[in-house]
Amino acid sequence: MKKIQYSVAMMKNPMSENDPKKAYANLQQTGVVDIDELADHINDHNSVFSKGTIVGILTELGVCMRELILQGYKVCLGTIGKFAPSITSKGASTVKDFTAENIEKMGVNFTPGKSFDNLRRDAQFEKTTSRKVQAAALAAVNDGATTADWSEKEEEGNDEP
């Protein structure tokens, strides 16, 4: 199994700006899996369904979930989790003055199910350099340099999550 890569950067605690910087982990995302790749992955797990059928089911799932959420339903996908509609609104002076026009945004909240329990226990981690340091090293190579000094970038916390 591929390990989850992370880098470390010195950062302030956003909840306590007066505290000194501390070293925190930044997850280095591996990439994005699109619907076709997810269908291939499902199919690789000895699915009786073809990739086309899996893509069709996943696409229709998205269409149906959107429809149900727009009707105010919470959609529960078993051990995967629950998807619930959410709204944000601007305030009105009184309840009488509040109308649907005060609703500014509608979104979806996800509550993970049992499939996502104990992720930390089951995860394996591997320390790596930040994407910023990797980019600096690649730029040095592309410029024909035989060395590159990026130690300050890593130490000063110039890493971005």
N, C-alpha and C positions, 0 to 999 in steps of 0.2 A: 504494500500500500504506500502511495506517495505521502510524504510528510508535509505538514503545513509549515510553510516558510514564514519567518518573521525577522524583522530587523529591530534594532534598539536605538532609541533616540532620547536625548535629554529634552524634557518638556515640562512646562508648568502645569500644575493641576488647575483646570479651568474653574473648578469649584472653590479654589482658594488661591487667588492670584498672588498673595503675599508670601506663600510658601516657596522655598527654594526649588529649583528644577530638580527632577528626579528622572531616572532611566525608566522608560516605559517601552513596551513592545508595540510594534506596528506590524499588523498582518500584511504579508506580501501576497496579494491575491494571485492565484495560479492562472486564472483566465475566466472566460465565460463559456458556458455550455449552452448552445442554442437548442431549439426543439428537435432538430434533426439528430444532433449528437446525443441528446437525451434519449430519443427513440432508439438509436443504435445501442446505447448503453443498456436500456431495458431489454432490448432484443438479445444482447449478449448474455443476459441472465436466464437463458433458456426459455424465453417467452414463447408461447404458442402463437402469438400474433406477429404478423409481418411488421416491418418498419412503417410501411404506409398506414396500416391500421392503427398503430400506436400514435403516429403523428396526427391522424384524424381524430382519435379519441382525445388526445391532449388539446388539440385545437378546439374541439367542440366543448371540452371541459371549460376552457377559458371563456368561450362565448356564453355558456350556460351560467357559469359563476357570475359573470358580469351582469347578466339579466336578473339573476336572483338577488344579487347585492343591490342593484338599482330598485328592487322591490322591497328592500329593507331586511332581507333574510341574512342570517349568519349561515355560512356554508361550512359544514364540518366534514373533513376528509379523513375520518378515522384517526389512525396513529400519526398522520402527517400533521394535522392541526386544524385550526378554525380560522376562517376568513370572515371578518365582520365589517359591516359598513361603519364609517365614521364621518362626522361633519364638524366643521369649525365655522363659527359665525362671529360677526361683529355685534357688539352690544347695542341695545336700544334703551331709551330712557325708561320705558315702561313695558310691561308684558303686552299691553294693548298696541303699542307702537311697533312691536316686533312682527316682522313678516318674513316670508320665505326669501325675500330680497336680502335679508341680513345674513343668510347662509352664504359664506364665501367659498367654501371648498368641501368637496366630498372625496373621501379616500377609503382605504381598506386597512384594517388592522389585522395582523397575523399573530395568532397565539400558537406556538409550537405544540405539537402533540408528543406522545410517548416516543416516537421515532427519533426525536431530537433531545431526549433526556440523556444526561451523562455524556454530552459531547466532549467535555474536557477529559473525562476518564478514558474515553476511547480514542482520543486524538494523539497523534505523534507529531512532535515539533522538531524543526531544524532551523538553527540560526543562520541567517544569510546577510548579505549587504543590502542596503536600501536600493530602491530603484534609481534614486538620484546618484548614488555612488556607482552603480552599474552603468548608468548613462555616461558619467564622467570618464569611467575606464574605457568604454567603447569609443568615446570622442577622442581620447588620447591615442588609442590604437589607430583610429581612422586618420588622425593627424600625423601618424608615423612616429609617435613618441614611444620610447622604450620603457619609460617609467611614468607614473602618475602619482600625485600626492593628494589623497582625499581624506586623510585621517582627521583633519580639522572639520570637514563637513559632517562626518559621522559623530565626532565628539561634541560639536556645538549643537547638535540637535536640528540640523538643517534638513532632516529627513521629513518627508511628508507621508502621512498614512495612506 
